[in-house]
Amino acid sequence: MGRRLALAVAGVLVLVGCLGLLTAVPAVQRAVSPDAEPTPLPLRLAGTRYDGFTVDLATGRYAVWATRPTNAPDGDRCRVTGPDGRPAAVGEPGHVVEWTEVATDDTAWTWTSTFTAPAAGSYRLTCRLDPDSPGQQYAVTREPDRRLALRLRLARWRGLLVAALPAGLVILGMTLTWRRRPA
């Protein structure tokens, strides 16, 4: 029984490792989502810090991203006010999604909250800055669709997925050379 279990574990680890290698292939990445990362929208800061800013939006769903948040998702981190002066409902994305913005200096972003813009116009965001994160920034993008969110999650976990391959191969090698002791 122990040998069969070890072979099954080795097989699963090798399979997961191979899937991890596949996620590094550009054609596979494009098949998961043609977008490599979200596109930040231009913000107009109220001052020198990112605790208050305005962004022009069309109708649709949007994501708020933060650098170095102490906890995420966090639907209470930002308040959104629409062009009519009424607050927009802010919710949590339900899962942690991170992305490294290659277009800049490899800034690491975490999706903290989401909201819907029911009408086009200028939306005002007032966000809490973490005291332990000097220089913290915020970005607003279109809400990632499921395919882009999956691509971002796979990119984050690729190293762990690939590490399963040598672990599975080691277990497979040890199991195949495993000798039973004479009774």
Secondary structure as UniProt FT lines:
FT   HELIX           2..22
FT   TURN            23..24
FT   HELIX           26..32
FT   STRAND          43..45
FT   TURN            50..51
FT   STRAND          52..57
FT   STRAND          60..67
FT   TURN            75..76
FT   STRAND          78..81
FT   TURN            83..84
FT   STRAND          87..88
FT   STRAND          90..91
FT   STRAND          98..101
FT   TURN            102..105
FT   STRAND          107..117
FT   STRAND          121..127
FT   TURN            131..132
FT   TURN            134..135
FT   STRAND          138..142
FT   HELIX           146..176
//
